[in-house]
Amino acid sequence: MIHFGKTAQTAISALSLLAEVYDGGKTKLSSHEIAEKRELPQPVVAKVLTIVSSLGLVDGSRGPGGGYWLKRTPDKISLLDIVEEFERQDSKIMCPFGPNWCGTGDPCPMHDHLVQMDHEWMTFLRDTHLDVFQPANRIAEKTSARSRK
């Protein structure tokens, strides 16, 4: 469904769980708990949490009662904040005809469509924040989706 590498997917999955339980840092989850709840490999979750911690997205403490929590409120962390550390965000999409086709002559038949899709994807990543994973927002979204049917 999401077109990212596994590390970026793991990061979104881990932080989305931290957003679900967000209460200002009172609830902490270990990398083992996150891995278990999201059915992810624990060593990868631990590595990802270390990386996002260095970015200031999560904080953590060791020992009994320790774990990780979001350092910022979920509405202040976009999917792009997470993904850009793990995925290369080229400003230019390579043309299916090769790297020297579009931009040096007539664009390829798919050029405009690919540029539009890239723009929409980047807008989605920038404008979607982790608060969509919080229970109250998920209930509101389900209600809204049902009323649109």
MDTraj code that builds the backbone (N, CA, C; nanometers):
import mdtraj as md
import numpy as np

residues = "MET ILE HIS PHE GLY LYS THR ALA GLN THR ALA ILE SER ALA LEU SER LEU LEU ALA GLU VAL TYR ASP GLY GLY LYS THR LYS LEU SER SER HIS GLU ILE ALA GLU LYS ARG GLU LEU PRO GLN PRO VAL VAL ALA LYS VAL LEU THR ILE VAL SER SER LEU GLY LEU VAL ASP GLY SER ARG GLY PRO GLY GLY GLY TYR TRP LEU LYS ARG THR PRO ASP LYS ILE SER LEU LEU ASP ILE VAL GLU GLU PHE GLU ARG GLN ASP SER LYS ILE MET CYS PRO PHE GLY PRO ASN TRP CYS GLY THR GLY ASP PRO CYS PRO MET HIS ASP HIS LEU VAL GLN MET ASP HIS GLU TRP MET THR PHE LEU ARG ASP THR HIS LEU ASP VAL PHE GLN PRO ALA ASN ARG ILE ALA GLU LYS THR SER ALA ARG SER ARG LYS".split()
xyz = np.array([
    [0.0823, -0.1193, 0.0000],
    [0.0000, 0.0000, 0.0000],
    [0.0871, 0.1262, 0.0000],
    [0.1845, 0.1348, 0.0899],
    [0.2736, 0.2508, 0.0917],
    [0.4001, 0.2138, 0.0166],
    [0.4446, 0.3003, -0.0701],
    [0.5607, 0.2719, -0.1527],
    [0.6872, 0.3319, -0.0930],
    [0.7334, 0.2675, 0.0126],
    [0.8575, 0.3055, 0.0798],
    [0.9374, 0.1799, 0.1020],
    [1.0628, 0.2012, 0.1378],
    [1.1427, 0.0893, 0.1807],
    [1.0957, 0.0401, 0.3168],
    [1.1425, -0.0779, 0.3544],
    [1.0969, -0.1384, 0.4801],
    [1.1346, -0.0559, 0.6022],
    [1.2478, 0.0109, 0.5999],
    [1.2886, 0.0886, 0.7165],
    [1.1948, 0.2073, 0.7376],
    [1.1599, 0.2758, 0.6302],
    [1.0661, 0.3883, 0.6416],
    [0.9288, 0.3389, 0.6852],
    [0.8849, 0.2249, 0.6325],
    [0.7570, 0.1684, 0.6739],
    [0.7591, 0.1333, 0.8222],
    [0.8705, 0.0771, 0.8677],
    [0.8837, 0.0423, 1.0093],
    [0.8786, 0.1675, 1.0957],
    [0.9442, 0.2734, 1.0505],
    [0.9441, 0.3983, 1.1266],
    [0.8027, 0.4551, 1.1386],
    [0.7288, 0.4572, 1.0303],
    [0.5917, 0.5075, 1.0347],
    [0.5068, 0.4195, 1.1257],
    [0.5242, 0.2899, 1.1151],
    [0.4468, 0.1974, 1.1969],
    [0.4765, 0.2172, 1.3457],
    [0.6033, 0.2292, 1.3804],
    [0.6416, 0.2481, 1.5207],
    [0.5900, 0.3813, 1.5749],
    [0.6093, 0.4885, 1.4994],
    [0.5655, 0.6192, 1.5476],
    [0.4139, 0.6332, 1.5473],
    [0.3465, 0.5625, 1.4575],
    [0.2001, 0.5681, 1.4594],
    [0.1467, 0.5037, 1.5871],
    [0.2124, 0.3987, 1.6354],
    [0.1707, 0.3377, 1.7620],
    [0.1967, 0.4326, 1.8786],
    [0.3116, 0.5000, 1.8758],
    [0.3402, 0.5983, 1.9811],
    [0.2385, 0.7125, 1.9770],
    [0.1907, 0.7458, 1.8581],
    [0.0862, 0.8490, 1.8464],
    [-0.0465, 0.7988, 1.9036],
    [-0.0763, 0.6712, 1.8815],
    [-0.2015, 0.6140, 1.9337],
    [-0.2099, 0.6243, 2.0853],
    [-0.0968, 0.6062, 2.1524],
    [-0.0972, 0.6044, 2.2991],
    [-0.0479, 0.7369, 2.3581],
    [-0.0259, 0.8366, 2.2736],
    [0.0343, 0.9628, 2.3187],
    [-0.0468, 1.0266, 2.4316],
    [0.0234, 1.0591, 2.5381],
    [-0.0369, 1.1283, 2.6524],
    [0.0643, 1.2234, 2.7158],
    [0.1478, 1.2815, 2.6310],
    [0.2470, 1.3764, 2.6809],
    [0.3725, 1.3116, 2.7363],
    [0.3898, 1.1828, 2.7155],
    [0.5109, 1.1154, 2.7601],
    [0.4936, 1.0282, 2.8835],
    [0.3726, 1.0207, 2.9354],
    [0.3503, 0.9348, 3.0528],
    [0.3542, 0.7870, 3.0147],
    [0.2948, 0.7540, 2.9003],
    [0.2960, 0.6161, 2.8522],
    [0.4193, 0.5964, 2.7648],
    [0.4981, 0.4972, 2.8024],
    [0.6208, 0.4659, 2.7291],
    [0.6104, 0.3236, 2.6781],
    [0.6583, 0.3024, 2.5566],
    [0.6590, 0.1683, 2.4988],
    [0.8020, 0.1295, 2.4631],
    [0.8388, 0.0085, 2.4962],
    [0.9720, -0.0408, 2.4608],
    [0.9737, -0.0806, 2.3134],
    [1.0926, -0.0945, 2.2593],
    [1.1032, -0.1391, 2.1202],
    [1.0436, -0.2788, 2.1060],
    [1.0565, -0.3592, 2.2102],
    [0.9984, -0.4943, 2.2076],
    [0.8451, -0.4864, 2.2015],
    [0.7840, -0.3999, 2.2816],
    [0.6379, -0.3851, 2.2806],
    [0.5884, -0.3350, 2.1451],
    [0.6597, -0.2374, 2.0910],
    [0.6208, -0.1827, 1.9606],
    [0.6313, -0.2911, 1.8540],
    [0.7429, -0.3635, 1.8549],
    [0.7627, -0.4699, 1.7562],
    [0.6543, -0.5764, 1.7674],
    [0.6213, -0.6126, 1.8890],
    [0.5196, -0.7157, 1.9108],
    [0.3823, -0.6682, 1.8634],
    [0.3428, -0.5469, 1.9008],
    [0.2099, -0.4957, 1.8645],
    [0.1956, -0.4716, 1.7146],
    [0.3048, -0.4355, 1.6495],
    [0.2995, -0.4069, 1.5055],
    [0.3505, -0.5234, 1.4202],
    [0.3891, -0.6340, 1.4866],
    [0.4396, -0.7520, 1.4165],
    [0.5596, -0.7177, 1.3277],
    [0.6573, -0.6535, 1.3897],
    [0.7785, -0.6101, 1.3213],
    [0.9004, -0.6735, 1.3877],
    [1.0118, -0.6830, 1.3155],
    [1.1334, -0.7358, 1.3776],
    [1.1887, -0.6365, 1.4813],
    [1.2077, -0.6821, 1.6035],
    [1.2502, -0.5957, 1.7134],
    [1.3838, -0.5258, 1.6864],
    [1.4863, -0.5922, 1.6304],
    [1.6121, -0.5204, 1.6056],
    [1.5949, -0.4016, 1.5097],
    [1.5072, -0.4164, 1.4110],
    [1.4834, -0.3063, 1.3166],
    [1.4091, -0.1930, 1.3863],
    [1.3110, -0.2266, 1.4693],
    [1.2373, -0.1250, 1.5452],
    [1.3335, -0.0485, 1.6358],
    [1.4222, -0.1201, 1.7046],
    [1.5190, -0.0552, 1.7941],
    [1.6100, 0.0397, 1.7162],
    [1.6554, -0.0036, 1.5998],
    [1.7425, 0.0810, 1.5167],
    [1.6686, 0.2068, 1.4707],
    [1.5452, 0.1881, 1.4240],
    [1.4645, 0.3002, 1.3759],
    [1.4390, 0.4002, 1.4886],
    [1.4065, 0.3505, 1.6075],
    [1.3802, 0.4396, 1.7208],
    [1.5042, 0.5194, 1.7592],
    [1.6207, 0.4590, 1.7466],
    [1.7453, 0.5315, 1.7734],
    [1.7624, 0.6452, 1.6731],
    [1.7333, 0.6172, 1.5474],
    [1.7476, 0.7195, 1.4429],
    [1.6475, 0.8332, 1.4634],
    [1.5192, 0.8004, 1.4855],
    [1.4195, 0.9066, 1.5013],
    [1.4386, 0.9821, 1.6323],
    [1.5025, 0.9176, 1.7275],
    [1.5370, 0.9870, 1.8523],
    [1.6409, 1.0951, 1.8238],
    [1.7384, 1.0629, 1.7398],
    [1.8418, 1.1625, 1.7058],
    [1.7837, 1.2786, 1.6258],
    [1.6685, 1.2576, 1.5633],
    [1.6006, 1.3641, 1.4882],
    [1.5115, 1.4499, 1.5770],
    [1.4953, 1.4081, 1.7027],
    [1.4101, 1.4828, 1.7942],
    [1.2624, 1.4499, 1.7813],
    [1.2305, 1.3356, 1.7184],
    [1.0902, 1.2977, 1.7042],
    [1.0410, 1.2154, 1.8224],
    [1.1293, 1.1362, 1.8824],
    [1.0941, 1.0584, 2.0004],
    [1.2002, 1.0801, 2.1066],
    [1.1633, 1.0446, 2.2282],
    [1.2563, 1.0455, 2.3395],
    [1.2457, 0.9093, 2.4053],
    [1.3432, 0.8751, 2.4834],
    [1.3395, 0.7439, 2.5454],
    [1.4164, 0.7420, 2.6755],
    [1.3863, 0.6394, 2.7543],
    [1.4598, 0.6177, 2.8785],
    [1.4823, 0.4678, 2.8934],
    [1.5939, 0.4330, 2.9561],
    [1.6294, 0.2931, 2.9752],
    [1.5813, 0.2425, 3.1091],
    [1.5863, 0.1117, 3.1225],
    [1.5585, 0.0506, 3.2514],
    [1.4126, 0.0194, 3.2736],
    [1.3839, -0.0328, 3.3939],
    [1.2446, -0.0660, 3.4270],
    [1.1563, 0.0584, 3.4183],
    [1.0435, 0.0438, 3.3536],
    [0.9538, 0.1587, 3.3360],
    [0.9967, 0.2499, 3.2236],
    [1.1044, 0.2137, 3.1554],
    [1.1541, 0.2953, 3.0447],
    [1.0809, 0.2634, 2.9158],
    [1.1213, 0.3289, 2.8137],
    [1.0617, 0.3078, 2.6831],
    [1.0675, 0.4351, 2.6016],
    [0.9902, 0.4390, 2.4963],
    [0.9907, 0.5523, 2.4036],
    [0.8550, 0.6217, 2.4048],
    [0.8576, 0.7498, 2.3734],
    [0.7365, 0.8306, 2.3587],
    [0.7661, 0.9404, 2.2581],
    [0.6613, 0.9958, 2.2000],
    [0.6801, 1.1063, 2.1057],
    [0.7289, 1.2287, 2.1805],
    [0.8291, 1.2922, 2.1251],
    [0.8852, 1.4121, 2.1881],
    [0.8009, 1.5361, 2.1568],
    [0.7320, 1.5326, 2.0444],
    [0.6419, 1.6412, 2.0062],
    [0.4999, 1.5861, 2.0016],
    [0.4032, 1.6737, 2.0049],
    [0.2656, 1.6283, 1.9936],
    [0.2460, 1.5687, 1.8534],
    [0.1577, 1.4696, 1.8405],
    [0.1386, 1.4034, 1.7114],
    [0.1019, 1.4980, 1.5969],
    [0.0317, 1.6061, 1.6282],
    [-0.0044, 1.6999, 1.5218],
    [0.1132, 1.7827, 1.4723],
    [0.2283, 1.7683, 1.5359],
    [0.3492, 1.8426, 1.4958],
    [0.4511, 1.7539, 1.4247],
    [0.4165, 1.6273, 1.4000],
    [0.5076, 1.5360, 1.3300],
    [0.4380, 1.4876, 1.2035],
    [0.4907, 1.5275, 1.0891],
    [0.4325, 1.4851, 0.9617],
    [0.4970, 1.3543, 0.9160],
    [0.4290, 1.2876, 0.8253],
    [0.4881, 1.1673, 0.7669],
    [0.6184, 1.2019, 0.6951],
    [0.6254, 1.3197, 0.6361],
    [0.7483, 1.3618, 0.5689],
    [0.8630, 1.3756, 0.6682],
    [0.8352, 1.4241, 0.7894],
    [0.9394, 1.4343, 0.8924],
    [1.0041, 1.2982, 0.9159],
    [0.9245, 1.1938, 0.9082],
    [0.9739, 1.0584, 0.9322],
    [1.0410, 1.0024, 0.8072],
    [0.9721, 1.0098, 0.6961],
    [1.0163, 0.9446, 0.5734],
    [1.1453, 1.0045, 0.5180],
    [1.1615, 1.1346, 0.5277],
    [1.2763, 1.1965, 0.4620],
    [1.4102, 1.1493, 0.5182],
    [1.4121, 1.0949, 0.6381],
    [1.5356, 1.0419, 0.6935],
    [1.5715, 0.9062, 0.6330],
    [1.4708, 0.8328, 0.5880],
    [1.4922, 0.6967, 0.5412],
    [1.4823, 0.6801, 0.3901],
    [1.4185, 0.7738, 0.3251],
    [1.3986, 0.7645, 0.1805],
    [1.4568, 0.8871, 0.1124],
    [1.5204, 0.8626, 0.0037],
    [1.5754, 0.9717, -0.0750],
    [1.4609, 1.0475, -0.1412],
    [1.4542, 1.1750, -0.1181],
    [1.3468, 1.2579, -0.1730],
    [1.4034, 1.3428, -0.2864],
    [1.4203, 1.2798, -0.4029],
    [1.4708, 1.3538, -0.5181],
    [1.3697, 1.4581, -0.5616],
    [1.4199, 1.5731, -0.5968],
    [1.3297, 1.6770, -0.6434],
    [1.2890, 1.6515, -0.7885],
    [1.3566, 1.5589, -0.8538],
    [1.3291, 1.5329, -0.9945],
    [1.3006, 1.3836, -1.0133],
    [1.1911, 1.3529, -1.0771],
    [1.1564, 1.2151, -1.1091],
    [1.2314, 1.1775, -1.2371],
    [1.2931, 1.0605, -1.2359],
    [1.3611, 1.0179, -1.3577],
    [1.2582, 0.9776, -1.4621],
    [1.2761, 1.0248, -1.5800],
    [1.1888, 0.9931, -1.6921],
    [1.2004, 0.8441, -1.7247],
    [1.0873, 0.7779, -1.7552],
    [1.0929, 0.6374, -1.7941],
    [1.1761, 0.6144, -1.9206],
    [1.1977, 0.7189, -2.0006],
    [1.2779, 0.7061, -2.1221],
    [1.4275, 0.7210, -2.0927],
    [1.4617, 0.7527, -1.9682],
    [1.6023, 0.7683, -1.9302],
    [1.6276, 0.9047, -1.8705],
    [1.7440, 0.9215, -1.8060],
    [1.7709, 1.0448, -1.7319],
    [1.7891, 1.1692, -1.8182],
    [1.8151, 1.1544, -1.9459],
    [1.8418, 1.2721, -2.0297],
    [1.7311, 1.3000, -2.1307],
    [1.6111, 1.2482, -2.1049],
    [1.5028, 1.2678, -2.2004],
    [1.4247, 1.3941, -2.1671],
    [1.3448, 1.3905, -2.0604],
    [1.2643, 1.5072, -2.0217],
    [1.3573, 1.6196, -1.9772],
    [1.3272, 1.7364, -2.0177],
    [1.4093, 1.8513, -1.9804],
    [1.5091, 1.8895, -2.0876],
    [1.5282, 1.8016, -2.1866],
    [1.6212, 1.8345, -2.2952],
    [1.5496, 1.8453, -2.4292],
    [1.4241, 1.8135, -2.4301],
    [1.3436, 1.8191, -2.5521],
    [1.1990, 1.8054, -2.5123],
    [1.1201, 1.7483, -2.6011],
    [0.9803, 1.7244, -2.5681],
    [0.9718, 1.6262, -2.4521],
    [0.8792, 1.6513, -2.3578],
    [0.8651, 1.5560, -2.2474],
    [0.8078, 1.4233, -2.2974],
    [0.8337, 1.3194, -2.2217],
    [0.7809, 1.1875, -2.2561],
    [0.6296, 1.1888, -2.2369],
    [0.5600, 1.0876, -2.2904],
    [0.4125, 1.0855, -2.2803],
    [0.3601, 1.0800, -2.1369],
    [0.4414, 1.0354, -2.0424],
    [0.3956, 1.0220, -1.9035],
    [0.4390, 1.1383, -1.8148],
    [0.5152, 1.2294, -1.8665],
    [0.5781, 1.3348, -1.7863],
    [0.4793, 1.4109, -1.6972],
    [0.3773, 1.4685, -1.7555],
    [0.2852, 1.5519, -1.6782],
    [0.2144, 1.4715, -1.5697],
    [0.1767, 1.3495, -1.6025],
    [0.1082, 1.2641, -1.5049],
    [0.2016, 1.2286, -1.3884],
    [0.3264, 1.1949, -1.4191],
    [0.4228, 1.1609, -1.3136],
    [0.4532, 1.2813, -1.2238],
    [0.4668, 1.3961, -1.2826],
    [0.4926, 1.5177, -1.2040],
    [0.3745, 1.5465, -1.1124],
    [0.2523, 1.5310, -1.1634],
    [0.1331, 1.5540, -1.0818],
    [0.1261, 1.4542, -0.9663],
    [0.1514, 1.3260, -0.9933],
    [0.1473, 1.2241, -0.8882],
    [0.2538, 1.2513, -0.7820],
    [0.3730, 1.2912, -0.8255],
    [0.4802, 1.3211, -0.7314],
    [0.4415, 1.4383, -0.6419],
    [0.3826, 1.5408, -0.7013],
    [0.3392, 1.6575, -0.6238],
    [0.2326, 1.6186, -0.5217],
    [0.1354, 1.5369, -0.5630],
    [0.0291, 1.4940, -0.4719],
    [0.0857, 1.4085, -0.3579],
    [0.1813, 1.3221, -0.3891],
    [0.2414, 1.2356, -0.2879],
    [0.3174, 1.3186, -0.1846],
    [0.3965, 1.4138, -0.2317],
    [0.4734, 1.4989, -0.1403],
    [0.3790, 1.5849, -0.0560],
    [0.2716, 1.6321, -0.1139],
    [0.1729, 1.7099, -0.0387],
    [0.1099, 1.6233, 0.0695],
    [0.0755, 1.4994, 0.0351],
    [0.0186, 1.4069, 0.1326],
    [0.1154, 1.3840, 0.2484],
    [0.2417, 1.3582, 0.2194],
    [0.3405, 1.3344, 0.3253],
    [0.3592, 1.4577, 0.4132],
    [0.3625, 1.5735, 0.3530],
    [0.3841, 1.6981, 0.4274],
    [0.2619, 1.7353, 0.5119],
    [0.1421, 1.7095, 0.4596],
    [0.0197, 1.7542, 0.5264],
    [-0.0434, 1.6505, 0.6192],
    [0.0048, 1.5279, 0.6172],
    [-0.0500, 1.4241, 0.7040],
    [0.0385, 1.4106, 0.8267],
    [-0.0230, 1.4292, 0.9422],
    [0.0498, 1.4252, 1.0695],
    [0.0066, 1.3044, 1.1512],
    [0.0867, 1.2706, 1.2490],
    [0.0617, 1.1516, 1.3292],
    [-0.0671, 1.1579, 1.4112],
    [-0.1264, 1.2742, 1.4233],
    [-0.2515, 1.2816, 1.4990],
    [-0.3638, 1.2030, 1.4315],
    [-0.3489, 1.1680, 1.3031],
    [-0.4519, 1.0850, 1.2384],
    [-0.4604, 0.9471, 1.3025],
    [-0.3572, 0.9062, 1.3757],
    [-0.3560, 0.7752, 1.4388],
    [-0.4135, 0.7762, 1.5802],
    [-0.4421, 0.8927, 1.6330],
    [-0.4970, 0.9002, 1.7678],
    [-0.6415, 0.8509, 1.7656],
    [-0.6817, 0.7780, 1.8689],
    [-0.8152, 0.7158, 1.8693],
    [-0.9294, 0.8115, 1.8376],
    [-0.9309, 0.9297, 1.8936],
    [-1.0416, 1.0235, 1.8686],
    [-1.0478, 1.0613, 1.7205],
    [-0.9344, 1.0809, 1.6584],
    [-0.9314, 1.1164, 1.5163],
    [-0.9704, 0.9982, 1.4277],
    [-0.9353, 0.8781, 1.4682],
    [-0.9712, 0.7600, 1.3897],
    [-1.1212, 0.7367, 1.3950],
    [-1.1836, 0.7590, 1.5097],
    [-1.3288, 0.7452, 1.5223],
    [-1.3986, 0.8503, 1.4368],
    [-1.3489, 0.9737, 1.4421],
    [-1.4080, 1.0813, 1.3625],
    [-1.3951, 1.0504, 1.2139],
    [-1.2814, 0.9941, 1.1710],
    [-1.2613, 0.9614, 1.0295],
    [-1.3557, 0.8506, 0.9855],
    [-1.3755, 0.7482, 1.0699],
    [-1.4676, 0.6393, 1.0363],
    [-1.6108, 0.6936, 1.0217],
    [-1.6503, 0.7805, 1.1128],
    [-1.7839, 0.8403, 1.1085],
    [-1.8005, 0.9222, 0.9814],
    [-1.6988, 0.9986, 0.9486],
    [-1.7017, 1.0811, 0.8286],
    [-1.7087, 0.9951, 0.7027],
    [-1.6342, 0.8854, 0.7000],
    [-1.6337, 0.7952, 0.5849],
    [-1.7706, 0.7303, 0.5665],
    [-1.8348, 0.6912, 0.6758],
    [-1.9676, 0.6298, 0.6673],
    [-2.0697, 0.7285, 0.6147],
    [-2.0599, 0.8544, 0.6551],
    [-2.1581, 0.9541, 0.6118],
    [-2.1392, 0.9893, 0.4630],
    [-2.0190, 0.9631, 0.4088],
    [-1.9952, 0.9923, 0.2661],
    [-2.0513, 0.8835, 0.1767],
    [-2.0800, 0.7653, 0.2329],
    [-2.1301, 0.6530, 0.1498],
    [-2.2716, 0.6709, 0.1076],
])
top = md.Topology()
chain = top.add_chain()
for i, resn in enumerate(residues, 1):
    res = top.add_residue(resn, chain, resSeq=i)
    for name in ("N", "CA", "C"):
        top.add_atom(name, md.element.get_by_symbol(name[0]), res)
traj = md.Trajectory(xyz[None], top)
